[in-house]
Amino acid sequence: MREKPYRLIFNNDGGTLFRPFAPAAVEPFTTEGFVEATLGYLEHTQVDAFSWTLGTDIWPMPDIQGAGRATNFYCHRTDVGERFYEHRGPFHARSWQVMAGRVKAMIDRGDDPPRVLAAAAHQRGLDFLLSFRMNDAHDGRIIERNRESLFGAKPPLSYPVFENGKFNERNIRGHICRMKLDHPEWLIGEHDALTRICAIAFDYAHQPVRDFRLALIEEAIAQYDIDGVELDFLRHPLVFKPGAERTHAHLMTEFIGRVRNALDRAGQERGKRLSLAVRTLVPLAAARRIGLDVDDWLRAGYIDQWIGGIVDRNRLELREAVELGQRHNCAVYASFKTDGILGRGHHSAEAFRAIAANHYRAGVQGIYVFNMTAYRYRWLAGQTPPAGLGANYDFRPLCEIGCFDDIRHGDKHYIFDNKGSGHRTDIETFAEWSGQMQDRLLISEWGTALDKPVLPSIVQQGESITTMLRIADDPREAAAAGLHMNATLRLMATDMTGGSHVLAMDWNGSGLGVQTLAGERSYTIDWPIPSAVIKCGDNALTLSVEAADPDVVSEIRIDDVEVIVNYD
């Protein structure tokens, strides 16, 4: 492990190669401009390490109902992987030509993206990590749109992906990599609704799959001035066929050891230890369930940073990971997926502080920031940023969330059901989101790992629901610092029946009061929470519905709950 853990690890999915980074795209693409667009906004922040993704999911085919994504095509100098710019298919839009020409020109003139980014990161005092998505299945999006013969009956696209149960290579060319086209037997395949998104992902039980991934990693280690490698097991989380995970878990442990050996050989030549970071499900039981024996990796001394997902939930349980990390000299980070709050319209520093503070209370050494750049591309293309963000968009929180003391007594906005844009109506709708595959696994398989969402929930007359809200702020700690903490409960509810209703609210066994709902369809209720009843940690909120109109059986849907904390 490095002498001093990183405060913030910032991951870029590689997309700045493909998005215009000048307002309205009026400036020509240059290497200097690319570097500035990729790293410039990290100056004067608390980011210590920059993680650049190789083989990212790209959008070369926007003209097919949003189905066009490609993975396992690479935008760097490689003889192992397939080069993105060499594979064009009938789905590709004209924009692909621009992107492909841009990447090829950079490589031809010696401006290999990882090479120039490594140099620029080091000039800015940042460590440079190469991130490998172990089983990115975004290319499965096209299968979601066209499933007529291989995985079930669905209306076909105008360009059929499958014919007679096989890939139609003529139509899929440039979207699915050669290895998948030639060897469908090396893919996970579809087993049930849960695993559907990973049907086109690699099955690491096959030696050629592991050898390919290792060769790609070894090639990159040899070529670039890196400080470490990140293996991302959350894009997407399956690496073995369902039911065979425990049988094959030792194969992935062996693979991790081979990566560690490759890093050690290179590190010995360069006179420094090259770190190995892994990004996996937590808690440990969740990772084990899909064939990742992280505790074995820790005992063997393979990994230096353990980045724990699930993404952006305030109830992410990391205490077990922290204890294991301390025992085996491995720094533990909370994976902070920003689109869950940005997609909901919560762009405030207060929302970032709340999630980060809860993670620090669990004992993590730092925060791993994921997908923040993805939400910046649209503003860089000349669109109007969200209100209150200005030209800096959402990067200002990076100046403070790398240190708990910097946010400990800062105002916070706790968002407890942050799953992208809009509210979930039921668990099946929630499960359709491919980016939330890890949540689906946890909810379906281990209930204790991630609680099944309580909200939204319909509460009828005479019934109640209880949801646990984790809050990092401590009123007693604030008082000792000479500060007064104010907290407000924000409740979003929908009247399902009409009439008049009484909603009673209870916090940790203490009644907050009642609210009469009458005359409206939707309600947003702000209610003060006395500091004396707030716990630093899990708080129980109980909501119950009482009748106010004798002619109506009351029924209320509780859509969302938030807590806003302010300091005088």
Legacy VTK file of the C-alpha trace (Angstrom):
# vtk DataFile Version 3.0
C-alpha trace
ASCII
DATASET POLYDATA
POINTS 568 float
0.000 0.000 0.000
1.224 3.525 -0.697
2.680 5.347 2.251
-0.303 7.700 2.347
-3.710 6.582 0.997
-5.345 8.545 -1.780
-8.017 10.978 -0.674
-9.955 10.909 -3.948
-9.559 8.532 -6.884
-11.232 10.031 -9.940
-12.295 7.684 -12.743
-12.820 8.902 -16.302
-14.645 6.438 -18.556
-12.645 7.519 -21.604
-15.480 9.542 -23.033
-13.569 12.799 -23.445
-12.112 11.245 -26.610
-15.584 11.137 -28.133
-17.406 14.193 -26.869
-16.817 17.745 -28.046
-15.046 19.614 -25.312
-15.342 23.115 -26.715
-18.545 25.177 -26.427
-20.733 24.271 -29.358
-17.801 22.195 -30.639
-16.381 25.173 -32.509
-12.731 24.549 -31.682
-10.743 21.842 -33.489
-9.707 18.764 -31.561
-6.098 18.967 -30.394
-4.013 16.834 -28.058
-3.552 19.827 -25.780
-7.280 20.478 -25.746
-8.011 16.822 -25.029
-5.600 16.815 -22.064
-7.064 20.036 -20.689
-10.640 18.775 -21.087
-9.724 15.532 -19.341
-7.576 16.791 -16.464
-7.936 20.551 -16.239
-10.953 20.560 -13.956
-9.084 18.425 -11.371
-6.567 21.154 -10.554
-6.919 22.650 -7.065
-9.087 19.719 -5.962
-8.378 16.949 -3.447
-8.019 14.315 -6.187
-4.765 12.361 -5.739
-5.181 9.658 -8.392
-6.629 9.762 -11.900
-8.023 6.494 -13.282
-8.394 6.260 -17.091
-10.568 3.489 -18.525
-9.275 1.462 -21.465
-11.865 -0.196 -23.707
-14.717 1.964 -22.566
-18.275 1.743 -23.751
-18.670 4.141 -26.648
-21.650 5.284 -28.702
-20.770 4.846 -32.378
-24.343 4.138 -33.472
-26.809 6.747 -32.239
-29.115 6.146 -35.188
-30.596 2.832 -33.998
-33.026 3.749 -31.270
-30.310 4.376 -28.720
-29.144 0.778 -28.887
-25.665 1.367 -30.210
-22.839 0.810 -27.774
-19.560 -0.955 -28.218
-17.175 -2.390 -25.649
-13.921 -4.271 -25.872
-12.724 -1.960 -28.624
-9.658 0.008 -27.619
-8.500 3.552 -28.201
-4.802 3.115 -27.475
-1.794 1.512 -29.167
-2.468 -2.205 -28.830
-1.628 -5.417 -30.652
-3.739 -7.508 -28.254
-7.126 -5.818 -28.311
-9.205 -4.684 -31.276
-8.599 -1.095 -32.242
-11.784 0.920 -32.269
-11.088 2.842 -35.467
-10.544 -0.282 -37.581
-14.053 -1.708 -37.228
-16.952 0.022 -38.873
-20.364 -1.558 -39.400
-23.681 -0.582 -41.002
-25.003 0.840 -37.731
-22.283 3.432 -37.447
-23.297 7.029 -37.883
-21.205 9.734 -39.544
-20.038 10.807 -36.105
-18.136 7.530 -35.887
-15.875 8.682 -38.734
-14.962 11.794 -36.781
-14.253 9.854 -33.606
-12.306 7.127 -35.380
-10.207 9.617 -37.320
-9.470 11.548 -34.133
-8.204 8.478 -32.263
-6.163 7.138 -35.181
-4.524 10.513 -35.820
-3.506 10.821 -32.166
-1.924 7.366 -32.136
-0.228 7.815 -35.531
1.539 10.992 -34.402
2.650 9.412 -31.117
0.012 11.046 -28.905
-1.312 7.767 -27.539
-4.086 8.902 -25.111
-2.815 6.953 -22.057
0.731 8.136 -22.724
-0.113 11.852 -22.881
-2.512 11.594 -19.946
0.066 9.821 -17.769
2.602 12.588 -18.411
0.040 15.323 -17.813
-1.268 13.688 -14.625
2.230 13.397 -13.201
2.935 17.045 -14.059
-0.132 17.940 -11.998
0.964 15.809 -9.043
-1.563 13.035 -9.702
-0.918 9.311 -9.721
-2.047 7.707 -12.976
-3.996 4.441 -12.942
-5.243 2.378 -15.864
-8.728 0.978 -15.294
-9.915 -2.222 -16.972
-13.608 -3.043 -16.954
-13.520 -6.758 -16.386
-16.825 -7.560 -18.065
-18.466 -4.494 -19.510
-21.735 -5.620 -21.089
-22.984 -2.354 -22.524
-22.852 -3.994 -25.935
-25.747 -6.102 -24.681
-27.937 -3.036 -25.083
-28.439 -3.923 -28.705
-29.622 -7.389 -27.698
-32.152 -5.781 -25.387
-33.593 -4.166 -28.511
-33.427 -7.281 -30.682
-34.023 -10.615 -29.024
-36.035 -12.478 -31.650
-34.132 -15.731 -31.746
-31.209 -16.061 -29.354
-32.632 -15.010 -26.006
-36.371 -14.953 -26.587
-39.039 -13.284 -28.668
-38.892 -9.534 -29.099
-39.676 -7.284 -32.074
-36.584 -7.083 -34.325
-34.762 -3.948 -35.327
-34.607 -2.979 -38.942
-31.104 -4.437 -38.893
-31.437 -7.941 -37.367
-28.736 -8.800 -34.879
-29.538 -12.516 -34.901
-30.448 -14.901 -37.668
-31.140 -18.577 -37.007
-29.897 -18.279 -33.457
-26.516 -16.825 -34.442
-25.048 -13.374 -34.639
-25.648 -11.711 -37.986
-22.078 -10.569 -38.443
-22.964 -8.416 -41.443
-25.161 -6.237 -39.266
-23.339 -6.422 -35.957
-19.854 -5.748 -37.313
-18.074 -3.029 -35.355
-20.415 -3.334 -32.413
-19.478 -6.661 -30.854
-15.828 -7.595 -30.708
-14.314 -10.356 -32.813
-13.712 -12.624 -29.844
-17.401 -12.659 -28.937
-18.503 -13.154 -32.522
-16.147 -16.099 -33.053
-16.687 -17.762 -29.688
-20.249 -17.355 -28.360
-19.526 -20.425 -26.200
-17.214 -18.166 -24.147
-20.110 -15.902 -23.138
-22.204 -16.114 -19.983
-25.507 -16.366 -21.851
-28.916 -15.637 -20.459
-30.136 -17.738 -17.544
-32.932 -15.654 -16.064
-34.216 -12.093 -15.905
-31.557 -11.207 -13.346
-28.625 -12.096 -15.594
-30.061 -10.798 -18.860
-27.864 -7.728 -19.119
-24.756 -9.904 -18.725
-25.758 -12.444 -21.364
-23.125 -11.127 -23.770
-20.418 -10.767 -21.133
-17.368 -13.056 -21.026
-17.336 -16.220 -18.924
-13.976 -16.214 -17.158
-14.153 -19.975 -16.629
-12.545 -20.226 -20.078
-8.752 -20.006 -20.130
-8.590 -18.007 -23.406
-10.756 -15.289 -21.857
-8.458 -14.948 -18.851
-5.361 -15.099 -21.069
-6.723 -12.347 -23.322
-7.498 -10.008 -20.440
-4.118 -10.655 -18.826
-2.261 -10.062 -22.106
-4.078 -6.759 -22.539
-3.144 -5.686 -18.997
0.490 -6.801 -19.353
0.817 -4.933 -22.648
-0.490 -1.715 -21.071
1.767 -2.066 -18.009
4.797 -2.389 -20.296
3.831 0.570 -22.508
2.794 3.280 -20.083
4.242 5.174 -17.132
1.550 4.095 -14.701
1.331 4.032 -10.926
-1.113 1.174 -10.792
-3.902 -0.827 -12.356
-7.585 -0.920 -11.436
-9.756 -3.981 -12.137
-13.393 -2.887 -12.245
-15.745 -5.782 -11.456
-18.833 -3.566 -11.296
-19.073 -2.932 -15.052
-20.760 -5.477 -15.004
-20.699 -7.719 -11.960
-21.001 -11.240 -13.382
-17.796 -13.053 -14.452
-19.025 -16.670 -14.358
-22.207 -18.455 -15.374
-24.820 -18.364 -12.604
-24.528 -21.461 -10.467
-20.845 -22.004 -11.284
-19.410 -19.081 -9.320
-18.119 -21.045 -6.341
-16.728 -23.788 -8.573
-14.639 -21.317 -10.534
-13.774 -18.726 -7.877
-10.214 -20.068 -7.598
-9.672 -19.229 -11.274
-10.268 -15.549 -10.613
-8.003 -15.664 -7.546
-5.291 -17.166 -9.739
-5.903 -14.427 -12.321
-5.539 -11.682 -9.710
-2.241 -13.263 -8.639
-0.998 -13.172 -12.245
-1.848 -9.471 -12.496
-0.040 -8.854 -9.214
3.041 -10.674 -10.541
3.008 -8.591 -13.725
2.863 -5.386 -11.675
5.661 -6.572 -9.385
7.949 -7.384 -12.317
7.398 -3.963 -13.844
7.672 -2.248 -10.477
10.999 -3.902 -9.759
12.381 -2.551 -13.032
11.070 0.943 -12.262
12.076 1.002 -8.615
8.605 1.397 -7.132
5.564 -0.656 -6.197
2.786 -0.491 -8.751
-0.532 -0.711 -6.965
-3.455 -2.999 -7.737
-6.961 -1.709 -7.052
-10.139 -3.779 -7.374
-13.674 -2.447 -7.523
-16.205 -5.041 -6.354
-19.489 -5.596 -4.658
-19.598 -5.299 -0.900
-20.068 -6.770 1.628
-17.757 -9.749 1.299
-20.615 -12.239 0.994
-21.908 -10.397 -2.059
-18.536 -10.558 -3.805
-18.141 -14.232 -2.926
-21.575 -14.994 -4.332
-20.384 -14.101 -7.820
-17.017 -15.845 -7.518
-14.789 -13.067 -6.154
-12.956 -14.244 -3.018
-11.661 -10.812 -2.054
-10.606 -12.051 1.394
-8.238 -14.523 -0.298
-6.817 -11.695 -2.407
-6.247 -9.667 0.746
-4.554 -12.503 2.625
-2.227 -13.092 -0.321
-1.232 -9.416 -0.381
-2.410 -8.976 -3.962
-4.388 -5.750 -3.664
-3.543 -2.290 -2.380
-6.904 -0.548 -2.785
-10.324 -2.122 -2.392
-13.072 0.023 -3.867
-16.441 -1.061 -2.539
-19.668 -0.665 -4.515
-22.653 -0.213 -4.464
-22.474 3.133 -6.106
-24.319 6.047 -4.536
-26.470 4.718 -1.733
-26.323 6.266 1.696
-26.759 2.826 3.275
-23.774 1.197 1.601
-22.302 -1.110 4.244
-18.517 -0.808 4.298
-17.577 -1.517 7.908
-16.658 -5.143 7.221
-14.491 -4.119 4.279
-12.762 -1.471 6.395
-11.935 -4.004 9.119
-10.537 -6.466 6.567
-8.548 -3.732 4.889
-6.969 -2.641 8.160
-6.085 -6.249 8.955
-4.326 -6.760 5.610
-2.851 -3.287 5.004
-5.244 -2.464 2.176
-6.860 0.972 1.800
-10.666 0.851 1.399
-12.638 3.328 -0.684
-16.332 3.961 -1.148
-17.436 3.942 -4.763
-19.296 7.185 -5.294
-21.432 6.959 -8.437
-22.596 10.471 -9.124
-25.361 9.913 -11.641
-27.749 8.786 -8.914
-27.831 12.311 -7.512
-27.063 14.250 -10.674
-29.750 12.401 -12.623
-32.270 13.325 -9.929
-31.463 16.991 -10.253
-29.525 17.160 -6.988
-26.392 18.951 -8.107
-25.563 20.580 -4.821
-22.418 20.320 -2.788
-24.710 19.435 0.135
-25.777 16.195 -1.574
-22.175 15.164 -2.236
-21.172 15.963 1.348
-23.954 13.805 2.777
-22.962 10.647 0.930
-19.239 11.160 1.508
-19.713 11.853 5.231
-21.662 8.624 5.728
-18.844 6.697 4.069
-16.207 8.361 6.258
-18.187 7.418 9.360
-17.803 3.809 8.207
-14.023 4.275 8.299
-13.032 4.454 4.617
-9.679 5.995 3.681
-11.109 7.913 0.772
-13.690 8.193 -1.999
-13.677 6.776 -5.539
-15.586 9.107 -7.879
-17.334 7.378 -10.763
-19.244 8.758 -13.774
-18.911 12.422 -12.900
-17.526 13.285 -16.324
-20.396 11.517 -18.077
-22.763 14.193 -16.827
-20.422 16.971 -17.871
-20.242 16.196 -21.570
-23.566 17.818 -22.366
-22.539 21.098 -20.763
-19.221 21.063 -22.564
-21.093 20.716 -25.831
-22.592 24.146 -25.342
-25.786 23.306 -23.477
-26.872 25.321 -20.474
-25.563 23.898 -17.161
-28.040 23.140 -14.364
-29.029 26.121 -12.255
-26.458 27.161 -9.713
-23.529 25.263 -11.171
-21.991 27.777 -13.522
-19.001 26.943 -15.665
-17.489 24.622 -13.055
-20.446 22.290 -13.259
-20.241 19.717 -10.488
-16.531 19.588 -9.743
-16.500 21.967 -6.799
-17.324 19.172 -4.320
-13.998 17.579 -5.273
-12.332 20.393 -3.346
-13.729 19.134 -0.041
-15.126 15.581 -0.048
-11.632 14.081 0.113
-11.353 15.019 3.786
-13.999 14.292 6.411
-12.981 17.233 8.582
-13.675 19.581 5.662
-17.311 18.464 5.467
-18.010 17.287 9.020
-19.906 20.457 9.954
-20.922 21.469 6.459
-24.561 21.673 5.377
-25.834 18.406 3.907
-28.710 17.057 1.857
-29.386 13.352 2.410
-31.130 11.627 -0.485
-32.096 8.123 0.517
-33.537 6.662 -2.653
-31.231 7.999 -5.317
-31.604 5.695 -8.288
-31.223 7.855 -11.323
-33.957 10.047 -12.732
-37.454 9.776 -11.354
-39.070 7.494 -8.802
-39.273 3.738 -9.005
-42.765 2.378 -9.099
-41.795 -1.190 -8.332
-38.769 -3.398 -8.018
-39.075 -4.745 -11.563
-38.865 -1.274 -13.078
-35.868 -0.635 -10.913
-34.286 -3.882 -12.067
-34.424 -2.914 -15.733
-31.592 -0.442 -15.335
-28.437 -2.161 -16.559
-26.234 0.186 -14.581
-27.961 -1.005 -11.408
-27.206 -4.679 -12.013
-25.266 -4.833 -8.780
-28.280 -3.583 -6.859
-30.427 -6.222 -8.510
-28.034 -8.944 -7.436
-27.909 -7.805 -3.864
-31.632 -7.318 -3.494
-32.453 -10.622 -5.133
-29.818 -12.770 -3.496
-28.808 -11.383 -0.166
-31.428 -9.058 1.275
-29.127 -8.221 4.172
-26.410 -6.839 1.926
-28.603 -4.073 0.629
-32.062 -3.638 2.062
-34.895 -4.020 -0.395
-36.078 -0.478 -1.006
-38.891 0.531 1.319
-39.895 3.450 -0.861
-41.938 4.140 -2.810
-44.579 2.362 -0.710
-48.363 2.638 -0.392
-49.622 3.033 3.165
-53.297 2.424 3.844
-55.412 3.676 6.672
-54.353 2.060 9.941
-50.998 0.898 8.493
-47.450 2.149 8.973
-44.047 1.739 7.363
-40.607 2.161 8.836
-37.493 3.080 6.883
-33.965 3.465 8.204
-32.129 6.683 7.417
-28.365 6.880 7.947
-27.097 10.312 8.987
-23.442 11.196 9.547
-24.097 14.399 11.488
-23.950 14.343 15.288
-25.804 17.103 17.170
-23.684 16.549 20.305
-20.475 16.772 18.295
-21.721 19.993 16.732
-22.610 21.466 20.133
-19.120 20.671 21.411
-17.750 22.643 18.455
-19.970 25.609 19.346
-22.407 24.984 16.498
-26.148 24.435 16.408
-27.441 21.777 14.017
-30.850 22.135 12.381
-32.485 19.220 10.580
-35.536 19.106 8.336
-37.420 16.033 7.151
-38.590 16.386 3.546
-41.321 13.986 2.557
-42.766 13.501 -0.948
-46.166 11.807 -0.996
-49.034 11.138 -3.394
-52.731 10.956 -2.494
-54.039 7.735 -4.019
-57.722 8.042 -3.025
-58.785 11.686 -2.630
-60.354 13.159 0.418
-58.577 14.158 3.595
-55.853 12.158 5.371
-53.684 12.475 8.439
-50.052 11.422 8.189
-48.322 10.763 11.495
-44.517 10.892 11.703
-42.311 9.244 14.296
-38.495 9.545 14.582
-36.610 7.023 16.713
-39.672 6.449 18.848
-40.416 10.142 19.339
-43.444 11.625 17.661
-42.666 14.465 15.269
-46.293 15.407 14.798
-49.024 14.963 12.205
-49.721 16.507 8.831
-53.183 16.767 7.305
-53.248 16.118 3.565
-56.269 17.510 1.768
-57.087 19.021 -1.582
-53.945 18.129 -3.506
-52.688 15.156 -5.486
-48.995 15.466 -4.657
-47.371 16.795 -1.506
-43.927 17.936 -0.461
-43.780 18.278 3.308
-40.910 19.916 5.210
-40.959 19.113 8.929
-38.402 20.065 11.604
-36.584 17.260 13.435
-35.519 18.119 17.008
-31.764 17.695 17.372
-32.271 15.751 20.596
-33.809 12.760 18.752
-31.218 12.506 15.961
-28.614 9.737 16.147
-25.286 9.733 14.346
-25.891 6.573 12.332
-29.153 4.762 11.595
-32.400 6.529 12.425
-35.856 4.916 12.264
-38.580 6.938 10.548
-42.093 5.534 10.950
-44.984 6.896 8.900
-48.586 5.953 9.538
-51.892 7.006 7.956
-54.975 7.886 9.948
-58.441 8.665 8.632
-59.552 12.273 8.533
-62.533 11.836 6.217
-64.964 9.141 7.388
-66.249 8.654 3.834
-62.837 7.807 2.361
-60.500 4.900 3.102
-57.169 6.683 3.240
-54.322 5.493 1.026
-51.079 7.433 0.618
-48.015 6.578 -1.471
-44.805 7.669 0.190
-42.528 8.448 -2.768
-39.342 9.787 -1.252
-37.713 10.890 1.966
-34.837 13.342 2.346
-33.154 15.020 5.291
-31.645 18.495 5.073
-29.056 19.484 7.688
-27.916 23.067 8.256
-25.502 24.570 10.770
-25.927 27.988 12.359
LINES 1 569
568 0 1 2 3 4 5 6 7 8 9 10 11 12 13 14 15 16 17 18 19 20 21 22 23 24 25 26 27 28 29 30 31 32 33 34 35 36 37 38 39 40 41 42 43 44 45 46 47 48 49 50 51 52 53 54 55 56 57 58 59 60 61 62 63 64 65 66 67 68 69 70 71 72 73 74 75 76 77 78 79 80 81 82 83 84 85 86 87 88 89 90 91 92 93 94 95 96 97 98 99 100 101 102 103 104 105 106 107 108 109 110 111 112 113 114 115 116 117 118 119 120 121 122 123 124 125 126 127 128 129 130 131 132 133 134 135 136 137 138 139 140 141 142 143 144 145 146 147 148 149 150 151 152 153 154 155 156 157 158 159 160 161 162 163 164 165 166 167 168 169 170 171 172 173 174 175 176 177 178 179 180 181 182 183 184 185 186 187 188 189 190 191 192 193 194 195 196 197 198 199 200 201 202 203 204 205 206 207 208 209 210 211 212 213 214 215 216 217 218 219 220 221 222 223 224 225 226 227 228 229 230 231 232 233 234 235 236 237 238 239 240 241 242 243 244 245 246 247 248 249 250 251 252 253 254 255 256 257 258 259 260 261 262 263 264 265 266 267 268 269 270 271 272 273 274 275 276 277 278 279 280 281 282 283 284 285 286 287 288 289 290 291 292 293 294 295 296 297 298 299 300 301 302 303 304 305 306 307 308 309 310 311 312 313 314 315 316 317 318 319 320 321 322 323 324 325 326 327 328 329 330 331 332 333 334 335 336 337 338 339 340 341 342 343 344 345 346 347 348 349 350 351 352 353 354 355 356 357 358 359 360 361 362 363 364 365 366 367 368 369 370 371 372 373 374 375 376 377 378 379 380 381 382 383 384 385 386 387 388 389 390 391 392 393 394 395 396 397 398 399 400 401 402 403 404 405 406 407 408 409 410 411 412 413 414 415 416 417 418 419 420 421 422 423 424 425 426 427 428 429 430 431 432 433 434 435 436 437 438 439 440 441 442 443 444 445 446 447 448 449 450 451 452 453 454 455 456 457 458 459 460 461 462 463 464 465 466 467 468 469 470 471 472 473 474 475 476 477 478 479 480 481 482 483 484 485 486 487 488 489 490 491 492 493 494 495 496 497 498 499 500 501 502 503 504 505 506 507 508 509 510 511 512 513 514 515 516 517 518 519 520 521 522 523 524 525 526 527 528 529 530 531 532 533 534 535 536 537 538 539 540 541 542 543 544 545 546 547 548 549 550 551 552 553 554 555 556 557 558 559 560 561 562 563 564 565 566 567
